[in-house]
Amino acid sequence: MATAETSPPPVSEEIKVIQDATCTFCGCVCDDIDLKVQGHKIIEAKRACVLGTAWFLGHEIEDRPMCLIRGQEASVAEGIERASQILTEAKYPLIYGMSDTTVESQRVAVGIGDWIGGLVDTTTSVCHGPSGMAFQGVGEVTCSLGEVRNRGDLIIFWGANPAESHPRHFTKYSLMPKGMFVPRGRKDRTCVVVDVRKTKSAKAADIFVQIKPRKDFEALWTLRALANGVDLDPEEVERETGQPFTVWTDLMDRMKAARFGVIFFGMGLTMTRGKHANTEALMALTRDMNKHTRFVCKANRGHGNVSGADNVVTWRTGYPFGVNLARGYPRFNPGEYTATDVLARKEADAAMIIAADPMANFSQPAREHLKSIPYIAFDPKETPTTRAAEVAFTVATYGINVPGTVYRMDDVPIPLRPAFDSPNPSDLSILNGIEKRVRELKAAEVN
Amino acid sequence: MAETFIIIPGRTSRQGAGISEGKFKQNYQDEITQLQVAPEDMQRLNLQPGDWVRVSSESGQIEVQIKPAKGGELPPGLLFIAYGDLSSRLMGADTHGSGMPTSKGFDVEMVALPDYKPTPAT
């Protein structure tokens, strides 16, 4: 069986430089990376962090088939046909992932979900989904990273460890840059880290507040009470949060005295007991602080285009993740229509996984059910999810081989500047093929 | 004897870089298969770096090698492991109506396995 649809063009070994390339590994989406490219390999990524360097240098072209059906080499056309059959024959199909691909691909994936009457969920549901729920409850006072860079003089990281997850966060946006209203950069900013562990980020902070595990909610409501002039019992506060009352009053004094305060929060809040109640408390605290001064908050988003997934699913369905399209109109209910739930409860009978690896990071019951149903997987790399897929496509890498648009963690759209062509197809081209074929099969059902 | 701890699975830069290098490669596999323990807990339980322990939650159990947490990163009573297959095996499926399983800060029991011999990977 042929694996290539057309003969690949000859590869030039001459070194070329791509200026201001965009790194799509994490939500910082740094768009100032200069790449040296030789043939099908990036040999240098100037200004990239440790994660960005691994991203650019690790995505060379691998010698793998473009498509596998049940582990056997197949053509992309055959893969599209089988994928379309799986999706149209299913009663409760799930489309999941999408945080590591372009908004152009996300748009088509949601469209397929609509045609097949399936569930559409993204990796947001297992990262900042609870923040999305809190956002709907209390709203989010927020800003762009550019405003943080130019104005932020009190920067709080809560349950977030950017030193490991977003290594250029400090230098590009939040701590080190000299901005319009913070001309001396780091010297004009105070950094506070609140966490249960003394992480690498804590070592970059002026003040580290180590709270008891699973007590974020109590700590945040302590600050809300202080912001609103509510009397508290100091002994109870210390017993609940693990920190003396004076630590919290000192922090509140600093928060009130800030000219532009910022809270970046991470999965220390969303993945811990309380989840959306934790993030709701943080967003409400941010809102409260605006009675005293200017204060904003922002989720530190992980994947390169997970913010794009939220945006695209929202503008296509009205909801950001966990959307059920089975009745021909969108319904949103986290816990009922989210991926890990419908898999662990053995409800989904087919799935299409785009640029995500649930076989590595979902709960065991969810993984066992996913392995038992026919599903389609898209990834540039071999992963536990592609290995167990009925149809696995090896696709070109977004931002390295594929152009398009991604959304930075502050919802600012950023264009991609690819480094070299891949012999593998883009997920967009395959998704377009699947959407076309799904529509044909659905039309045939009606007729 | 088994003792109760709180485990915090999380991102490390080595685990993140390992994703791009390949999930079946050594760097990633090494990073996601080591449990960090506070040095005070290791001393108290007479554990050495590289020892095997069994970690059990309400939802699953894993056998894993330990290493001491560096630079005071972990207070006694807390464990840390990089996100990956092993951390997911400990996680429950219930999302409490949120779509998000409780993936950090849940109780586990840890017991030393002095005579444990891992099954070679096939």
Interface residues (C-beta under 8 A of the other chain):
Chain A: F25 C26 V50 L51 T53 A54 W55 L57 G58 H59 D121 S125 V126 G129 P130 M133 N161 A163 E164 S165 P167 V196 R197 K198 T199 K200 K203 Q210 P213 R214 M267 G268 T270 M271 T272 R273 K275 H276 G302 F321 G322 P334 G335 E336 T338 A339 T340 D341 A344 D357 A360 N361 F362 S363 Q364 P365 A366 R367 K381 E382 T383 P384
Chain B: I6 I8 G10 R11 T12 S13 G16 A17 G18 I19 S20 E21 G22 K23 F24 S59 G60 G71 G72 E73 L74 P75 L78 F80 Y83 G84 D85 S88 R89 M91 G92 A93 T95 H96 G97 S98 G99 M100 P101 T102 S103 K104 G105 F106
